[in-house]
């Protein structure tokens, strides 16, 4: 949820969202304090989202415990950390026009500044981070299948989407929310499966 909200708020900037035409954008938008506050809030939420993502990784590793395969564990942890770094850097670059207007004292920006932010955002998020997200999805789903931690259908979807993202890096438009949606499904599934296991354990103890 934090990651999705962050993307939505940051891409509200004219000329920065992947579907926005910079030639027709109103660059005076950055002079509005309310607009700048929205983007700054989105950036802060994005950082919190990455902290939550690292917590998600820690929960998965705890579930695996000593059963963790060293090869998959290395790719799982490495891709997750690199994704978090790239996503955070991409968010800062995307918010750069707003930060320049806020802390650089510029009421309006030129096309070059906004175009550079758009290019960095697309390169870091849409090309680089997306591929590491794909690797993370693929490895997590493979581990889930091996240890029956997720329903087969969800794990297969994760593998398929992971391969797709790794090959294409297709974070653009609505697909910006693909990874965060998958994370939400996995998190909810793990939460309820954990409660089921706890309930069965309690019933067994009382029996």
C-alpha positions in Angstrom: 0.0 0.0 0.0 2.8 2.4 0.9 4.6 1.7 -2.4 1.5 2.1 -4.5 0.6 5.4 -2.8 4.1 6.7 -3.3 4.1 6.0 -7.0 0.7 7.6 -7.4 1.7 10.8 -5.6 5.1 11.1 -7.2 3.7 10.6 -10.7 1.2 13.4 -10.1 3.9 15.8 -11.2 3.5 17.1 -14.7 6.1 15.7 -17.1 7.4 13.0 -14.7 4.8 10.3 -14.8 5.5 7.7 -17.5 2.3 8.5 -19.4 2.6 12.3 -19.3 3.5 14.5 -22.3 6.2 16.9 -21.1 5.6 19.2 -24.0 2.1 20.1 -22.8 2.8 20.0 -19.0 2.3 23.1 -16.9 5.6 23.7 -15.3 4.2 26.4 -13.0 2.6 23.5 -11.1 5.7 23.2 -9.1 5.2 26.7 -7.6 2.1 25.6 -5.7 3.0 24.7 -2.1 0.2 22.2 -1.9 1.4 20.3 -5.0 5.0 20.2 -3.6 3.7 18.9 -0.2 1.9 16.1 -2.0 5.0 14.9 -3.8 7.2 15.3 -0.7 4.6 13.2 1.2 4.8 10.6 -1.6 8.5 10.5 -1.3 8.4 9.9 2.5 5.8 7.2 2.1 8.0 5.5 -0.5 10.9 5.3 1.9 8.7 3.8 4.5 7.4 1.4 1.9 11.0 0.2 1.3 11.5 -0.3 5.0 8.3 -2.4 5.1 9.7 -4.3 2.1 12.9 -5.2 4.0 10.7 -6.3 6.9 8.8 -8.6 4.4 12.1 -10.1 3.4 13.0 -10.7 7.0 9.7 -12.5 7.6 10.2 -14.8 4.6 13.7 -15.7 5.8 12.4 -16.4 9.3 9.7 -18.7 7.8 12.4 -20.6 5.9 14.8 -20.8 8.9 17.4 -23.6 8.5 15.6 -25.0 5.4 16.8 -22.0 3.4 18.7 -23.0 0.2 22.0 -21.0 0.1 21.8 -20.4 -3.7 18.2 -19.2 -3.7 18.7 -17.3 -0.4 21.5 -15.3 -1.9 19.5 -14.4 -5.0 16.4 -13.7 -2.9 18.2 -11.4 -0.5 20.4 -9.7 -3.0 17.6 -8.9 -5.5 15.4 -7.6 -2.7 18.1 -5.3 -1.4 19.1 -4.0 -4.8 15.5 -3.4 -5.7 15.0 -1.4 -2.5 18.0 0.8 -3.3 17.0 1.4 -6.9 13.4 2.1 -6.0 14.4 4.6 -3.3 16.9 6.3 -5.7 14.3 6.4 -8.5 11.7 8.0 -6.2 14.2 10.7 -5.2 15.1 11.4 -8.8 11.5 11.5 -9.8 10.7 14.0 -7.1 13.8 16.1 -8.1 11.7 18.9 -9.8 9.6 19.3 -6.7 12.7 19.3 -4.5 14.4 21.9 -6.7 11.4 24.1 -6.5 11.1 23.6 -2.7 14.7 23.9 -1.6 16.2 25.7 -4.6 13.8 28.6 -4.5 12.5 28.1 -8.1 8.8 29.0 -8.6 8.8 27.5 -12.1 11.1 25.0 -13.8 12.4 24.6 -17.4 11.6 21.6 -19.6 15.2 20.3 -19.3 15.0 19.8 -15.5 11.7 18.0 -15.7 12.8 15.9 -18.7 16.0 14.8 -16.8 13.9 13.8 -13.8 11.6 11.8 -16.0 14.5 10.1 -17.7 16.2 9.1 -14.5 12.9 7.9 -13.0 12.2 5.7 -16.1 15.7 4.4 -16.2 16.0 3.5 -12.5 12.4 2.4 -11.9 11.1 1.2 -15.3 14.2 -0.5 -16.6 16.5 -1.4 -13.6 14.3 -1.8 -10.5 11.6 -3.7 -12.5 14.1 -6.4 -13.5 15.3 -6.9 -9.9 11.6 -7.0 -8.9 11.1 -9.7 -11.5 14.0 -11.8 -10.1 12.7 -11.4 -6.6 9.2 -12.5 -7.6 10.6 -15.5 -9.5 12.8 -16.7 -6.6 10.2 -16.1 -3.9 7.6 -18.0 -5.8 10.1 -20.9 -6.4 10.9 -21.1 -2.7 7.1 -21.0 -1.9 6.5 -23.9 -4.3 9.4 -25.9 -2.8 8.1 -25.5 0.8 4.4 -25.2 0.0 4.3 -21.7 1.6 1.8 -20.3 -1.0 -1.0 -21.7 -3.0 0.2 -23.2 -6.3 -1.7 -20.8 -8.4 -0.2 -17.8 -6.7 3.3 -19.1 -6.9 2.9 -20.0 -10.6 1.6 -16.5 -11.3 4.6 -15.0 -9.4 7.0 -17.1 -11.5 5.3 -16.1 -14.7 5.2 -12.4 -13.9 8.8 -12.6 -12.5 10.1 -14.0 -15.8 8.1 -11.4 -17.8 9.5 -8.5 -15.7 13.0 -9.8 -15.8 13.0 -10.0 -19.6 11.0 -6.9 -20.4 11.3 -4.6 -17.5 7.7 -3.6 -18.2 7.1 -1.1 -15.4 5.1 1.5 -17.2 1.6 3.0 -16.7 -0.7 0.6 -14.8 2.1 -2.0 -14.6 3.8 0.3 -12.0 1.5 -1.2 -9.5 2.1 -4.9 -10.5 4.9 -5.7 -8.0 3.2 -4.0 -5.1 -0.1 -5.8 -5.9 1.7 -9.2 -5.9 3.4 -8.3 -2.6 0.1 -7.5 -1.1 -1.4 -10.9 -2.2 1.6 -12.8 -0.8 1.6 -10.9 2.5 -2.1 -11.5 3.1 -1.7 -15.2 2.2 1.2 -15.6 4.6 -0.6 -13.7 7.3 -3.7 -16.0 7.2 -1.6 -19.2 6.7 0.4 -18.2 9.8 -2.8 -17.8 11.8 -4.1 -21.2 10.6 -0.9 -22.9 11.6 -1.0 -21.2 15.1 -4.6 -22.3 15.5 -3.8 -25.9 14.6 -0.9 -25.9 17.0 -3.1 -24.6 19.8 -5.7 -27.2 19.1 -3.1 -29.9 19.1 -1.7 -28.8 22.4 -5.2 -28.8 24.0 -5.9 -32.2 22.6 
